Amino acid sequence: MAAVRKQAASATGKRKQPGKQSGETAGRSVALRIAEARGLFSGPKTKHVNAKVPPRLFDAAARRVGTTSPAVVITAALAALATEDELGPWLARNWGVLADTPPELLDQIEF
């Protein structure tokens, strides 16, 4: 069945984008959409990845992505790493710093 779909996709010249499973565009992760917008999916797929991973880790990631395809799961994981936002770590490092700022100084900041 998968071979038939692959052959049909080849015949039409259409390739599924990472994370797109049967019309699941809206369900694609934010990281995949950001990576695509940044052009990280452009060009040929020439990098080969071969790794052994803990099955429970892979299964948990596959559930989040919505597929058991190793290529899609790995692509989603790499997209998440490549597009990671630094706001969370910055907030963790600065926990309590703004609370210790004098109110007079905070009043000068325009929001």
Order of alpha helices (4+ residues) and beta strands (2+ residues): alpha-alpha-alpha-alpha-alpha-alpha
